Amino acid sequence: MSKEPLKIPSGLIWVTYQGTEPLSIC
């Protein structure tokens, strides 16, 4: 929907909707 990073407590994964692919996986 928007270019907003999602914060997932399961490893802090930042995923953007800018192509349905994760930018940085920590």
N, C-alpha and C positions, 0 to 999 in steps of 0.2 A: 504494500500500500504506500508507505512512505519510506524514505531512506533513514529509518530509525534503527539503531543497533539494539538487539535484544539481549538482555542480561539473563543468562541461565546459570543458576547456582550450581549446576552439575558440571563444574569445571570452568565456569565463567566463559561461555562461548558467545562471541559477538558475531551475529549473523545479520547481514543486511539484505533487503529485498531488491538490491540492485542487480539481480541476476540469480537469485536463490542460491548463492554460494558464499560460504564463510570467508571473511577477510582475515581474521586472526583467531586462531584457536589456542588458548593457553591451557 
